[in-house]
Every structure is written in structure tokens, then in C-alpha cells.
Amino acid sequence: MCSDDENVIKAAVPLAATMNSYCAMERRPGAKEPPWPQQDRAENGQYAWQWWLAGRLLDDNLAWCKEHTDSDYRVNMFLPTSTSKTAAEHCMRAHSYPKTAKCVLYHFYLDKDLRCLHV
């Protein structure tokens, strides 16, 4: 989100602070476990140990993405994923932009033993 609007920034700060409270190299003792998607839930499109991210992909970026298919890539920013494929697909169709770009649905597999220390 990019904005100079003070109201937007004030609204985003609590969200960013909450997300940051889950981001840690080592989870603090007693810290609340994230709601890991441990089982399939067909009613909301959840699949065990899988996350989804949807949006739009500009043609300029398509070649790079194809070259890096099945590659590990570390993202150095918030990565707003969903445990629900259904919710991600809805966001892709209803809220992503630019509308003229191709739709893209990223699929992440989470190691159920190692999990992720940055969630």
C-alpha cells in the first residue's frame, strides 16, 4: 500500500504492528502460535499446510516469473497470504489491479515440521 493520506497511514499502522508481532527470527517463549492451516476445509477452500497469494501480473514481469518457477525466492517485505484459496481467488478477481493485467495465483507449500519463523 502506498499513500500519503494521513488517514490511510493511521489505519494501516495498527495492522502493520499486529503483523510485525508475528514476525520473528525466533518465536518468543509463550508467544501465541499462528493459526497454521493443519487440515483441509473444503467449505472455505483451505488445504493443509498451504497458503495462497493472488493478484495481477504485468507482461513485463511474466518472463522473470517463468524463469524462476519452482525456485526458492525470499521476499523482503510483508507477503499477504491466505490459508483460503477461495478468498485469494476472490481478492484476485474483485480487488487486484490493473484490471488489464493477467490474473496470477501463487501457491505456497508450508513444511509442517519446519513451518515458518516469520509468520
Salt bridges, closest charged atoms under 4 A:
GLU6 OE2 - LYS10 NZ 3.14
GLU33 OE1 - ARG115 NH1 3.51
ASP59 OD1 - LYS102 NZ 2.62
